[in-house]
């Protein structure tokens, strides 16, 4: 774990701790619980013996194949130290680490703080070590992979059922996990179109599903949905398949208008926008400060 953490530019702050989750049946016998379905998170408390900044400290879970990765967690001051409430769907080896990451091309950018926060927690990466390309578009595969990582889902290539996502695709495991959890669906022709740029409307649909999986869905009656969309002159361009999700994302403060009176549902989302809505989503469901 120490090698895995330091290889990502972070330093250990606590742990590592191995966690196994058991259930006791009616007969009194214990059985180890397999990875749970999304929405059924266990909560683990860890303590850093020193005061830590929530934006630079992160919870990590170790995977022998991929190394150390993000684990959802909220940090609070506790005496002279910092307590972490870590959410997990399965057992594993957990630790707390700290570090910071930035990119040369986000200086002065409106999403710089969100990008730095998520990069420091190993949730997002740059296109190079020093560049993030904030205005570059995000693909459907990239956004699905971000949500899978943010929700702590386990990658699963065996769950891929899309004709255009071969087993060797870089995001096959994440796409499989997203499909298994009900986050994504393919098109009528059986394709997922992983390399296509994700639109703002498509992103809203995935966000609404992610909130539901995390146990905090946004409930809006049909009349309330219409009220949320009323300010946008292009509201009729938001398809019926996406309108409820767009209204929910607006209600939760995850998405805003593209301009004062436009939502621009067909516009491609940028990497900066994806980082910002991901950070807002994690804060909304209590997976991040």
Buried (B, 14 or more C-beta within 10 A) or exposed (E): BEEBBBEBBBEBBBBBBEBEBEEEEEEEEEEEBEBEEBBEBBEBEBBBEEEBEBBBBBBBBBBEEEBBBBBBBBBEEBEEBBBBBBBBBBBBBBBBBBBEBBBEBBEEBEBBBBBBBBBBBBBBEBEEEEEBBBEBBBBBBBBBBBBBBBBBBBBBBEBBEBEBBEEEBEBBBBBBBBBBBEBBEBEEEEEBBBEBBBBBBBBBBBBBBBBBBBEBBBEBEEEEBEEBBEEBEBBEBBEEEBBBBBBBBBBBEBBEBBEEEBBBBEBBBBBBBBBBBBBBBBBBBBBBB
